[in-house]
């Protein structure tokens, strides 16, 4: 019997001591009303929209780009393929050749999910980032509809490469091609191998370049893809 849960939460927990991008302020969660005093609990959350699991919309790097409230949720929902890069050393460049190994598994319109193991890495600055050629291959050659991953950015911070943090080349390639980016996914090590159904719903913040999101994997595709005549033979 398949004991894999049908819904796997891929979102980071939001706390005041959560891991955030180097130099970014952590969220604050403040109770405006408390049971002991007002007999009810009401909380206020203050958060940079790029803290924790979140979506980058084209507006993030393009002054006239689409904002998060205008994104089609179809782009953040659908069949996904996990690219296992967990054998790369922390801080490595994700090259096109690492992605091309999965060429036959990545279909047009897929959501590609990069698993690097960053959430386990003790050094917050040592995340793997996407080479420009890799971003171009995914967005232009493969026609993926969304790029997601456990990394906090698809571009390096200054210390990692001779690339200015103000240029964000891989963000530009993806977002210019209309490919939203989901960053800081958690629990990717819990995903069964193969394809899965991915859902990510960013908060509907009008005019924002990004938003915190709840992302989940649904382990239903392996059942949906059972060859005809074999339905019901498992589970
Ligand atoms: Zn972001």
Boltz pocket constraint, residues with backbone or C-beta under 6 A from the ligand:
constraints:
  - pocket:
      binder: B
      contacts: [[A, 49], [A, 50], [A, 54], [A, 55], [A, 56], [A, 152], [A, 183], [A, 210]]
      max_distance: 6.0
